[in-house]
């Protein structure tokens, strides 16, 4: 599997080194005072000891704000290990930034980018935020937000009128929330002490699934001036549906255009596909976070006129166009970062993306409306297998998005290597990548020739490489790559011998480090299949002096085979690696380390030829 062009480094193939503790949270206190469904004040205090430079990010103060959330007070101080005051941090040192990935946004941040002069150092921050008309949920309780951070004491206290119904739930916390009442007020509180560090282990669950978290929200709320209420995912769906009402109106000219495009097509699938193509040709994605906290889609008519929209606006626009053609579809909210939603606790904070469900006879199509480069109906890796909420007039319905079978996430490579006596070689590559593996190569399609050539240097491990030709093409969820390469020094020449690499692809395979103790089960997030057929033509007058043994491995998490067959001057090498996505017992980790080591060794091995 190609490791270049990935926007991330797979945890599965990195050699992880256990790190020392970086940060101690001496105190993390959140106190929320809620007057009514429209107004609350939250007091924060953090006391953090930063032990070394690796924890320096925890010295930075950041406070998200908006026109409904105002920072009312701030103070801070820095002390040395003996408690001696090194510096006071004042409110006039704070800076404001509206920088965001979004084109338009209501929010801004107040921040202090402080860097400790030495370590260890203790930083105390105290601040107060006032919120009005923005209480769809209360601040989360998240005292431990990173690896290698321990917590001595963390508290959360929420006080509200007894007449307010408050929902709450905890994740990765064994204690319960304490509820008490006095003088017409209710108080929800929890205290945690002595939380040990979370270690970053190879092949473990994502960090957001391991952190101790507490969630609190009112059943009835006023959010950006809009009243609402829900207690579960069904209710959240009804609320989301209400935000869409009246926003599906299309211009008459567009209605006529849609019927011209689709009325003559033989099936609803073809009609949906044609409208999706029209969407990609006539709109572009622009991130927007305006209006009702970024929860409400822009009207379809506005998206039609401007030609751009965010995930909400583009999805609503697509839904409106299909509705004009008599095809039902459903706005669907999902998270690109959370695989699982809390089943018994609904909240908008768990969701950050919108797609479209199109249920047709015999099939359900899931549509990503923000990226026309993705094939029609393709469920991409940021949402595949994730929980989602389908929004209907009857409310929200939780579903789980489909996942492609491991063996369909395939990369098939055919390599021809014609070796010369001086170690140079002519190399040709034909590679086909499908489904998840094709996603990793999508950036190639937008690159110019020089950029693609540079990328190929990471796909094919050929020394002194001169690229003669390279072509890429996409068809549905498949990307094909062909290349012709000359290598000035493919094999190492030593006297009468040639030391020849057998596999010029699959770079970056390393075995993760063995661990004496492991707390987490093995989590393999992506399953895939790599098959290689490599034909090496050796020079006249040379014969094999030493060759590697064939390999066959079968484990619960995957299988691998290596075969080498000699046919005259041609040597045929076949590799087949199948990795299974899933969760496997931690006791299998030593086998996984050995499995990965065999892969790394096999892909890196060489053939020894001797002149005869």
VMD Tcl script that draws the C-alpha trace (Angstrom):
set ca {
  {0.00 0.00 0.00}
  {1.39 3.44 -0.94}
  {2.33 5.57 2.04}
  {3.01 8.75 0.03}
  {0.37 11.40 -0.48}
  {-1.36 10.49 2.75}
  {-2.52 13.45 4.78}
  {-1.77 11.39 7.84}
  {0.79 8.79 8.90}
  {-0.80 5.46 9.70}
  {-0.24 4.59 13.29}
  {0.01 0.99 12.17}
  {3.33 1.47 10.41}
  {5.11 3.86 12.72}
  {7.61 2.77 15.29}
  {6.23 4.22 18.50}
  {8.53 5.07 21.35}
  {7.16 5.26 24.87}
  {7.41 8.83 26.08}
  {7.89 10.29 29.50}
  {5.14 12.22 31.21}
  {4.97 15.81 29.93}
  {2.27 17.56 31.95}
  {0.61 17.36 35.37}
  {-2.80 19.00 35.72}
  {-2.69 20.04 39.36}
  {-6.21 21.46 39.23}
  {-8.93 21.75 36.61}
  {-12.11 23.39 37.89}
  {-15.21 24.34 35.90}
  {-18.13 26.06 37.65}
  {-21.26 26.79 35.61}
  {-23.95 29.07 37.01}
  {-27.06 28.97 34.84}
  {-29.76 31.55 35.57}
  {-32.24 30.37 32.94}
  {-32.31 28.86 29.44}
  {-30.93 32.10 28.01}
  {-28.06 32.98 30.34}
  {-25.15 31.30 32.07}
  {-21.75 32.23 33.48}
  {-18.86 29.78 33.54}
  {-15.78 30.16 35.74}
  {-12.63 28.24 34.79}
  {-9.44 27.58 36.68}
  {-6.49 25.49 35.52}
  {-3.22 24.91 37.32}
  {-0.81 23.06 35.07}
  {2.77 21.94 35.71}
  {4.68 21.57 32.47}
  {7.60 19.23 32.98}
  {9.43 19.58 29.68}
  {9.38 21.17 26.25}
  {7.10 18.43 24.86}
  {4.32 19.84 27.02}
  {4.84 23.45 25.95}
  {1.53 23.60 24.07}
  {-0.28 23.37 27.39}
  {1.11 26.78 28.30}
  {-0.96 28.47 25.61}
  {-4.26 30.02 26.70}
  {-7.15 29.83 24.20}
  {-10.74 30.88 24.85}
  {-13.33 30.37 22.06}
  {-15.77 33.30 21.90}
  {-18.63 34.56 19.77}
  {-21.17 37.36 19.79}
  {-23.05 35.19 22.32}
  {-20.04 34.06 24.40}
  {-17.98 36.85 25.93}
  {-14.77 36.61 27.91}
  {-15.54 38.74 31.00}
  {-12.35 38.35 33.05}
  {-8.88 36.82 32.87}
  {-5.79 36.50 34.99}
  {-2.81 34.20 35.16}
  {0.54 33.61 36.76}
  {3.69 31.58 36.27}
  {5.61 30.04 39.16}
  {8.78 27.97 39.46}
  {9.01 24.54 41.19}
  {9.46 26.29 44.55}
  {6.31 28.36 44.15}
  {8.23 31.57 43.42}
  {6.28 33.96 41.19}
  {8.00 34.37 37.84}
  {5.42 36.43 36.02}
  {1.85 37.67 36.17}
  {-0.27 37.33 33.04}
  {-2.82 40.10 32.48}
  {-5.92 40.53 30.39}
  {-4.34 43.27 28.27}
  {-1.81 40.71 27.01}
  {-4.54 38.67 25.32}
  {-4.83 38.79 21.57}
  {-7.87 38.26 19.40}
  {-7.95 36.19 16.24}
  {-10.77 35.48 13.81}
  {-8.59 33.14 11.79}
  {-10.54 30.05 10.82}
  {-10.74 27.38 8.16}
  {-14.18 28.81 7.42}
  {-14.80 31.55 4.84}
  {-17.43 33.15 7.06}
  {-17.70 32.58 10.78}
  {-19.32 34.20 13.81}
  {-16.67 32.96 16.22}
  {-13.31 34.32 17.32}
  {-10.66 33.36 19.86}
  {-8.90 35.21 22.63}
  {-5.46 33.75 23.22}
  {-2.11 34.15 24.91}
  {0.79 32.41 23.20}
  {3.05 32.00 26.19}
  {6.30 30.01 26.06}
  {7.91 29.05 29.39}
  {11.52 30.21 29.80}
  {12.51 26.96 31.51}
  {11.09 23.70 32.87}
  {9.46 22.56 35.03}
  {7.07 25.48 35.43}
  {3.53 25.86 36.79}
  {0.97 28.05 35.00}
  {-2.31 29.14 36.53}
  {-5.13 30.55 34.44}
  {-8.47 31.82 35.77}
  {-11.16 33.23 33.49}
  {-14.91 33.77 33.20}
  {-17.16 33.44 30.15}
  {-20.70 34.78 29.95}
  {-23.09 33.10 27.50}
  {-26.45 34.41 26.30}
  {-28.90 32.79 23.89}
  {-26.35 30.05 23.26}
  {-27.17 27.25 25.69}
  {-27.81 24.24 23.50}
  {-25.21 22.49 25.67}
  {-22.97 23.40 28.59}
  {-19.16 23.23 28.51}
  {-17.78 19.72 28.35}
  {-15.81 18.26 31.24}
  {-12.50 17.11 29.75}
  {-9.72 17.38 32.34}
  {-7.29 15.14 30.43}
  {-6.96 16.23 26.82}
  {-3.80 14.58 25.56}
  {-1.40 11.69 25.91}
  {1.26 11.81 28.66}
  {-0.83 14.10 30.87}
  {-1.79 13.13 34.43}
  {-4.47 14.83 36.55}
  {-4.28 15.34 40.29}
  {-7.70 16.92 40.75}
  {-10.55 17.89 38.42}
  {-13.99 19.19 39.35}
  {-17.14 20.17 37.48}
  {-20.11 21.90 39.08}
  {-23.28 23.02 37.35}
  {-25.95 25.01 39.19}
  {-29.31 25.73 37.55}
  {-32.94 26.34 38.57}
  {-34.73 23.17 39.63}
  {-37.34 23.91 36.99}
  {-34.74 23.26 34.27}
  {-34.38 19.66 33.10}
  {-30.67 18.89 32.70}
  {-29.35 15.94 30.72}
  {-25.90 14.48 31.39}
  {-23.73 11.48 30.67}
  {-20.18 10.34 31.32}
  {-17.69 8.49 29.17}
  {-14.61 6.62 30.43}
  {-15.43 7.72 33.99}
  {-16.36 5.19 36.66}
  {-17.84 7.69 39.13}
  {-21.36 9.12 38.99}
  {-22.54 12.71 38.88}
  {-23.86 13.89 42.24}
  {-27.16 15.80 42.15}
  {-28.35 17.94 45.05}
  {-30.92 20.70 45.51}
  {-31.34 23.74 47.76}
  {-33.41 26.94 47.67}
  {-34.90 26.21 44.27}
  {-31.56 25.37 42.70}
  {-30.12 22.05 41.59}
  {-26.39 21.32 41.54}
  {-24.74 18.62 39.45}
  {-21.14 17.92 40.38}
  {-18.33 15.45 39.89}
  {-14.77 15.25 41.17}
  {-11.93 13.13 39.81}
  {-8.54 12.63 41.43}
  {-5.25 11.04 40.46}
  {-5.90 10.17 36.84}
  {-2.85 8.36 35.44}
  {-1.35 9.31 32.09}
  {-2.72 7.85 28.89}
  {0.07 6.24 26.90}
  {0.05 6.39 23.13}
  {0.20 2.80 22.03}
  {0.53 1.53 18.45}
  {-2.77 0.29 17.04}
  {-4.89 1.72 19.83}
  {-8.29 3.42 19.69}
  {-8.39 7.10 18.72}
  {-7.63 9.44 21.59}
  {-11.16 10.87 21.63}
  {-12.50 7.40 22.46}
  {-10.17 7.03 25.45}
  {-10.46 10.38 27.21}
  {-12.57 10.77 30.38}
  {-15.44 13.05 29.38}
  {-18.57 14.54 30.92}
  {-21.43 16.02 28.90}
  {-24.19 18.31 30.19}
  {-27.10 19.99 28.38}
  {-30.52 21.52 29.07}
  {-33.53 19.77 27.54}
  {-34.99 23.13 26.54}
  {-32.70 25.82 25.20}
  {-32.34 29.06 23.30}
  {-29.59 28.79 20.70}
  {-28.61 31.87 18.71}
  {-32.03 33.26 19.53}
  {-33.89 30.15 18.35}
  {-35.82 28.14 20.92}
  {-35.68 24.37 20.81}
  {-35.71 21.18 22.82}
  {-34.72 17.54 22.51}
  {-33.88 14.67 24.81}
  {-32.63 12.05 22.36}
  {-31.44 11.60 18.79}
  {-34.99 11.40 17.51}
  {-35.70 14.79 19.03}
  {-32.46 16.26 17.69}
  {-33.54 15.12 14.24}
  {-36.88 16.90 14.60}
  {-35.07 20.09 15.63}
  {-32.65 19.82 12.69}
  {-35.60 19.22 10.37}
  {-37.30 22.39 11.62}
  {-34.21 24.41 10.66}
  {-34.56 23.29 7.04}
  {-38.15 24.37 6.56}
  {-38.70 26.86 3.74}
  {-35.10 26.50 2.55}
  {-35.73 24.08 -0.30}
  {-37.29 26.56 -2.74}
  {-35.63 26.58 -6.17}
  {-35.76 29.19 -8.94}
  {-38.12 28.33 -11.80}
  {-35.24 28.46 -14.28}
  {-33.39 25.76 -12.32}
  {-36.49 23.58 -12.12}
  {-36.76 23.66 -15.92}
  {-33.06 22.86 -16.24}
  {-33.36 19.85 -13.92}
  {-36.21 18.36 -15.90}
  {-34.28 18.85 -19.13}
  {-31.34 17.02 -17.61}
  {-33.15 14.11 -15.97}
  {-36.65 13.48 -17.27}
  {-35.51 11.29 -20.14}
  {-33.22 9.07 -18.09}
  {-34.30 5.44 -17.59}
  {-34.03 5.13 -13.80}
  {-33.92 7.10 -10.57}
  {-30.29 6.04 -10.11}
  {-29.37 7.68 -13.41}
  {-31.32 10.80 -12.46}
  {-29.57 11.08 -9.10}
  {-26.22 10.55 -10.76}
  {-26.92 13.26 -13.33}
  {-27.98 15.78 -10.67}
  {-24.85 14.94 -8.64}
  {-22.77 15.65 -11.73}
  {-24.62 18.94 -12.18}
  {-23.92 19.83 -8.53}
  {-20.20 19.18 -8.99}
  {-20.02 21.18 -12.21}
  {-21.87 24.22 -10.89}
  {-20.95 24.59 -7.22}
  {-17.89 24.56 -5.03}
  {-17.40 23.91 -1.35}
  {-16.76 26.93 0.87}
  {-16.75 26.51 4.63}
  {-19.31 28.78 6.27}
  {-20.29 28.95 9.94}
  {-22.93 31.65 10.15}
  {-26.46 31.66 11.51}
  {-27.77 29.60 14.40}
  {-24.25 28.57 15.30}
  {-23.61 27.10 11.89}
  {-26.46 24.59 12.33}
  {-28.85 25.89 9.67}
  {-28.29 25.32 5.94}
  {-28.29 28.23 3.52}
  {-31.44 28.43 1.37}
  {-31.21 26.38 -1.82}
  {-31.95 29.46 -3.92}
  {-28.94 31.27 -2.43}
  {-26.62 28.35 -3.16}
  {-27.98 28.23 -6.71}
  {-27.30 31.94 -7.18}
  {-23.84 32.11 -5.59}
  {-22.54 28.73 -6.73}
  {-21.01 27.85 -3.39}
  {-21.96 26.49 0.00}
  {-20.79 24.47 2.96}
  {-21.74 20.86 3.67}
  {-25.14 21.93 5.01}
  {-25.95 24.27 2.14}
  {-24.79 21.94 -0.63}
  {-26.58 18.94 0.87}
  {-29.80 20.89 1.29}
  {-29.45 22.15 -2.30}
  {-28.98 18.61 -3.60}
  {-31.99 17.45 -1.57}
  {-34.13 20.24 -3.02}
  {-33.12 19.37 -6.60}
  {-33.95 15.69 -6.12}
  {-37.25 16.68 -4.52}
  {-38.13 18.61 -7.68}
  {-37.64 15.36 -9.62}
  {-39.86 13.42 -7.22}
  {-36.98 11.59 -5.53}
  {-36.93 11.52 -1.74}
  {-33.67 12.07 0.10}
  {-32.67 12.85 3.67}
  {-30.28 15.32 5.24}
  {-27.94 13.28 7.43}
  {-25.66 14.56 10.20}
  {-22.43 12.73 11.04}
  {-19.01 13.23 12.60}
  {-15.78 12.95 10.64}
  {-13.78 12.54 13.86}
  {-16.02 10.34 16.02}
  {-16.78 6.81 14.91}
  {-19.40 6.34 17.60}
  {-22.07 8.68 18.88}
  {-23.18 8.38 22.48}
  {-26.32 6.26 22.03}
  {-28.28 7.66 24.98}
  {-27.08 11.26 24.86}
  {-27.85 13.45 21.88}
  {-25.91 16.68 21.25}
  {-24.88 18.85 18.32}
  {-21.32 18.93 19.67}
  {-20.79 15.32 18.61}
  {-21.52 16.16 14.96}
  {-19.58 18.24 12.45}
  {-20.64 17.24 8.94}
  {-23.69 16.71 6.73}
  {-24.24 14.23 3.88}
  {-27.30 13.05 1.96}
  {-29.07 9.71 2.11}
  {-30.96 8.70 -1.03}
  {-32.97 5.51 -0.41}
  {-33.84 3.93 -3.76}
  {-35.53 0.64 -4.49}
  {-33.00 -2.10 -3.80}
  {-30.21 0.27 -2.77}
  {-29.35 3.25 -0.58}
  {-26.99 5.87 -1.97}
  {-24.90 7.99 0.37}
  {-23.79 11.24 -1.20}
  {-20.91 13.49 -0.23}
  {-21.97 16.82 -1.72}
  {-18.82 18.80 -0.89}
  {-16.23 17.02 -3.04}
  {-17.10 16.33 -6.70}
  {-13.77 14.50 -7.08}
  {-15.25 11.63 -5.07}
  {-17.17 9.08 -7.15}
  {-20.94 9.06 -7.12}
  {-22.22 7.18 -4.06}
  {-18.76 6.57 -2.63}
  {-18.54 6.51 1.19}
  {-15.15 8.04 1.98}
  {-12.84 7.13 4.83}
  {-13.74 10.11 7.05}
  {-17.29 8.77 7.48}
  {-17.23 5.08 6.48}
  {-18.49 2.97 9.36}
  {-19.40 6.02 11.45}
  {-22.66 6.50 13.31}
  {-24.94 9.07 11.69}
  {-28.40 10.55 12.24}
  {-30.84 10.62 9.32}
  {-33.09 13.68 9.65}
  {-36.77 13.24 8.76}
  {-40.08 14.91 9.57}
  {-40.62 12.14 12.13}
  {-37.31 12.85 13.83}
  {-33.76 11.55 13.80}
  {-32.92 7.93 13.13}
  {-29.47 6.65 14.04}
  {-27.76 4.53 11.40}
  {-24.27 3.23 10.76}
  {-22.70 4.09 7.44}
  {-21.40 1.21 5.34}
  {-17.80 0.04 5.26}
  {-16.14 -1.52 2.24}
  {-14.94 -5.08 2.64}
  {-11.23 -5.30 3.45}
  {-10.40 -7.08 0.21}
  {-12.08 -4.36 -1.90}
  {-9.69 -1.70 -0.57}
  {-7.21 -3.08 -3.05}
  {-3.95 -1.98 -4.58}
  {-2.74 -4.21 -7.39}
  {0.78 -3.62 -8.76}
  {2.51 -5.05 -11.80}
  {6.23 -4.27 -12.06}
  {8.63 -5.17 -14.86}
  {12.36 -4.80 -14.11}
  {14.96 -5.34 -16.86}
  {18.35 -5.45 -15.15}
  {21.71 -4.71 -16.79}
  {25.16 -5.97 -15.79}
  {26.19 -2.54 -14.47}
  {23.27 -2.52 -12.02}
  {21.11 -0.13 -14.03}
  {17.56 -1.11 -14.91}
  {14.48 -0.21 -16.90}
  {11.41 -0.32 -14.65}
  {7.78 -0.16 -15.67}
  {4.91 0.10 -13.22}
  {1.18 -0.48 -13.64}
  {-0.78 0.08 -10.45}
  {-4.49 0.08 -9.74}
  {-5.91 1.34 -6.43}
  {-9.54 0.96 -5.38}
  {-11.85 2.32 -2.68}
  {-9.96 3.45 0.43}
  {-6.62 3.01 -1.28}
  {-7.71 5.16 -4.23}
  {-8.48 8.00 -1.82}
  {-4.82 8.18 -0.85}
  {-3.90 8.91 -4.48}
  {-6.58 11.51 -5.23}
  {-4.11 14.40 -4.75}
  {-2.15 13.07 -7.74}
  {-4.98 14.02 -10.06}
  {-4.64 17.71 -9.23}
  {-0.86 17.86 -9.45}
  {1.11 19.18 -12.39}
  {3.71 16.96 -14.04}
  {6.61 18.06 -11.85}
  {4.62 17.47 -8.68}
  {3.54 14.02 -9.86}
  {7.12 13.13 -10.69}
  {8.22 14.15 -7.20}
  {5.41 12.08 -5.72}
  {6.46 9.04 -7.73}
  {9.85 9.14 -6.04}
  {8.02 8.18 -2.84}
  {5.79 5.56 -4.46}
  {8.63 3.65 -6.12}
  {11.89 3.03 -4.31}
  {14.31 3.18 -7.22}
  {17.75 4.75 -6.74}
  {19.03 7.26 -9.31}
  {15.54 7.39 -10.79}
  {14.84 9.14 -14.07}
  {11.14 9.18 -14.96}
  {10.47 8.69 -18.64}
  {6.68 8.72 -18.52}
  {3.89 8.83 -15.95}
  {0.11 8.82 -16.36}
  {-2.80 8.74 -13.94}
  {-6.51 8.24 -14.53}
  {-9.63 7.91 -12.40}
  {-12.68 5.82 -13.12}
  {-15.28 5.67 -10.38}
  {-13.51 4.62 -7.14}
  {-10.40 3.43 -8.99}
  {-7.18 5.24 -9.82}
  {-4.71 3.74 -12.26}
  {-1.07 4.75 -12.41}
  {1.46 3.84 -15.10}
  {5.10 4.85 -15.19}
  {8.30 4.11 -17.09}
  {11.51 4.65 -15.16}
  {15.23 4.33 -15.74}
  {17.42 3.59 -12.75}
  {21.14 4.24 -12.90}
  {21.84 2.00 -9.93}
  {18.99 -0.37 -9.18}
  {21.31 -3.18 -8.05}
  {24.55 -2.92 -6.11}
  {27.57 -4.28 -7.99}
  {30.22 -5.99 -5.90}
  {32.85 -7.81 -7.94}
  {31.07 -10.55 -9.89}
  {27.87 -10.23 -7.89}
  {24.71 -8.16 -8.14}
  {22.62 -7.49 -5.05}
  {19.13 -6.88 -6.40}
  {16.11 -5.50 -4.47}
  {13.06 -7.66 -5.09}
  {10.32 -5.13 -4.32}
  {10.67 -1.49 -5.39}
  {7.30 -0.55 -3.87}
  {5.80 -0.67 -0.33}
  {8.04 1.81 1.41}
  {7.75 2.70 5.06}
  {6.98 -0.70 6.53}
  {8.41 -0.92 10.01}
  {7.61 -3.08 12.98}
  {6.14 -1.22 15.96}
  {8.18 -1.45 19.12}
  {7.44 -4.31 21.47}
  {5.85 -3.30 24.76}
  {6.27 -5.03 28.10}
  {2.76 -3.98 29.12}
  {-0.16 -2.98 26.96}
  {-3.45 -1.55 28.20}
  {-5.34 -1.28 24.93}
  {-6.73 -3.91 22.61}
  {-5.41 -3.82 19.05}
  {-7.47 -1.51 16.84}
  {-6.86 -1.72 13.09}
  {-8.92 1.03 11.52}
  {-8.50 0.14 7.84}
  {-8.49 -3.25 6.17}
  {-6.93 -3.58 2.75}
  {-5.46 -5.93 0.17}
  {-2.12 -5.45 -1.61}
  {-1.13 -7.77 -4.44}
  {2.14 -7.51 -6.36}
  {3.32 -9.30 -9.45}
  {6.95 -8.43 -10.13}
  {8.91 -9.81 -13.09}
  {12.68 -9.38 -12.87}
  {14.69 -10.11 -16.02}
  {18.32 -10.79 -15.11}
  {21.30 -10.16 -17.43}
  {22.81 -12.83 -19.66}
  {25.61 -14.72 -17.95}
  {24.22 -14.41 -14.42}
  {22.61 -16.99 -12.15}
  {21.02 -16.97 -8.71}
  {23.54 -17.54 -5.95}
  {21.27 -16.81 -2.97}
  {17.53 -16.32 -2.78}
  {15.08 -15.68 0.06}
  {12.72 -18.34 1.26}
  {9.03 -18.30 0.46}
  {6.82 -16.96 3.25}
  {3.30 -17.80 4.36}
  {1.73 -16.16 7.40}
  {-1.84 -16.33 8.71}
  {-3.01 -14.45 11.79}
  {-6.35 -13.22 13.09}
  {-5.54 -9.68 11.93}
  {-4.16 -10.56 8.50}
  {-2.34 -12.86 6.16}
  {0.75 -12.54 3.96}
  {2.49 -14.63 1.36}
  {5.69 -14.24 -0.68}
  {6.54 -16.53 -3.60}
  {9.48 -16.49 -5.98}
  {9.67 -18.63 -9.13}
  {12.60 -18.84 -11.57}
  {11.73 -19.19 -15.27}
  {14.96 -18.99 -17.24}
  {16.17 -15.38 -17.13}
  {12.89 -14.24 -15.65}
  {12.21 -14.31 -11.93}
  {8.59 -13.90 -10.84}
  {7.82 -12.53 -7.41}
  {4.31 -12.58 -5.95}
  {3.32 -10.75 -2.76}
  {-0.13 -10.80 -1.21}
  {-0.98 -8.91 1.96}
  {-4.51 -8.85 3.42}
  {-5.06 -6.81 6.58}
  {-8.33 -7.09 8.48}
  {-9.98 -4.07 10.07}
  {-11.29 -4.69 13.56}
  {-10.49 -4.91 17.25}
  {-8.28 -7.78 18.45}
  {-7.19 -8.85 21.94}
  {-4.11 -7.11 23.34}
  {-2.51 -10.51 23.96}
  {-2.01 -10.80 20.18}
  {0.25 -7.75 20.08}
  {3.53 -9.75 20.08}
  {2.24 -11.68 17.06}
  {1.38 -8.39 15.36}
  {4.88 -7.04 15.98}
  {6.38 -10.22 14.53}
  {3.99 -10.06 11.57}
  {4.97 -6.48 10.75}
  {8.66 -7.31 11.13}
  {8.30 -10.14 8.63}
  {6.62 -7.73 6.21}
  {9.35 -5.14 6.60}
  {12.08 -7.73 6.16}
  {10.41 -9.40 3.18}
  {9.76 -6.19 1.26}
  {13.37 -5.09 1.88}
  {15.10 -8.36 0.96}
  {17.51 -8.77 -1.94}
  {18.45 -11.43 -4.45}
  {22.13 -12.26 -5.01}
  {23.19 -12.91 -8.62}
  {26.61 -14.15 -9.60}
  {28.29 -13.93 -12.96}
  {28.89 -17.42 -14.39}
}
mol new
graphics top color blue
foreach p $ca { graphics top sphere $p radius 0.5 }
foreach p [lrange $ca 0 end-1] q [lrange $ca 1 end] { graphics top cylinder $p $q radius 0.2 }
display resetview
